[in-house]
Amino acid sequence: MPYHDISAKVSDADCRPSKPALDTMRQKLPFLDTLTPAERRRLYKMGDRSLAFVLNRLQAAKNNAGVLLASFDLPGFERDVRLAVALKELLGAFRQMTSRLDGTLLGMGSEAMNAATEVYGYVQAAARKTPGLKPVAVQLGERFK
């Protein structure tokens, strides 16, 4: 969808619940981790096709537990799979939201920059004829140096 001019207002009260909600999520998911680029390269990646692979193997393990070594942690494997599925769903929702936030911020930032540039042009033009406005024009022009 092409960008359209947005005229919206959001109050601090509207945003305030979002931060505690994120804090609550951090508390509920204390195991979330940040990986280094080297760690990311070393690990298996579980995309959509790999998820099907893992789910099929989990089902096979549950149906045929007798062929697994006694040391194999089937409950741990199942917990890992269930958590991966839940986190994948959550990540999808967050990615959609962050994409919308990012796109809206980009558009709104562009609108604000256009308006600010227009103000700068007005101040520059007025500074030629209005006493005392020259320092304001110079200060506003710092961004373009």
Secondary structure in CASP SS format (residue, H / E / C, confidence):
PFRMAT SS
TARGET T0000
AUTHOR 0000-0000-0000
METHOD secondary structure of the structure
MODEL  1
M C 1.00
P C 1.00
Y C 1.00
H C 1.00
D C 1.00
I C 1.00
S C 1.00
A C 1.00
K C 1.00
V C 1.00
S C 1.00
D H 1.00
A H 1.00
D H 1.00
C H 1.00
R C 1.00
P C 1.00
S H 1.00
K H 1.00
P H 1.00
A H 1.00
L H 1.00
D H 1.00
T H 1.00
M H 1.00
R H 1.00
Q H 1.00
K H 1.00
L C 1.00
P C 1.00
F C 1.00
L C 1.00
D C 1.00
T C 1.00
L C 1.00
T C 1.00
P H 1.00
A H 1.00
E H 1.00
R H 1.00
R H 1.00
R H 1.00
L C 1.00
Y C 1.00
K C 1.00
M C 1.00
G C 1.00
D H 1.00
R H 1.00
S H 1.00
L H 1.00
A H 1.00
F H 1.00
V H 1.00
L H 1.00
N H 1.00
R H 1.00
L H 1.00
Q H 1.00
A H 1.00
A H 1.00
K H 1.00
N H 1.00
N C 1.00
A H 1.00
G H 1.00
V H 1.00
L C 1.00
L C 1.00
A C 1.00
S C 1.00
F C 1.00
D C 1.00
L H 1.00
P H 1.00
G H 1.00
F H 1.00
E H 1.00
R H 1.00
D H 1.00
V H 1.00
R H 1.00
L H 1.00
A H 1.00
V H 1.00
A H 1.00
L H 1.00
K H 1.00
E H 1.00
L H 1.00
L H 1.00
G H 1.00
A H 1.00
F H 1.00
R H 1.00
Q H 1.00
M H 1.00
T H 1.00
S H 1.00
R H 1.00
L H 1.00
D H 1.00
G H 1.00
T H 1.00
L H 1.00
L H 1.00
G H 1.00
M H 1.00
G H 1.00
S H 1.00
E H 1.00
A H 1.00
M H 1.00
N H 1.00
A H 1.00
A H 1.00
T H 1.00
E H 1.00
V H 1.00
Y H 1.00
G H 1.00
Y H 1.00
V H 1.00
Q H 1.00
A H 1.00
A H 1.00
A H 1.00
R C 1.00
K C 1.00
T C 1.00
P C 1.00
G C 1.00
L C 1.00
K H 1.00
P H 1.00
V H 1.00
A H 1.00
V H 1.00
Q H 1.00
L H 1.00
G H 1.00
E H 1.00
R H 1.00
F H 1.00
K C 1.00
END
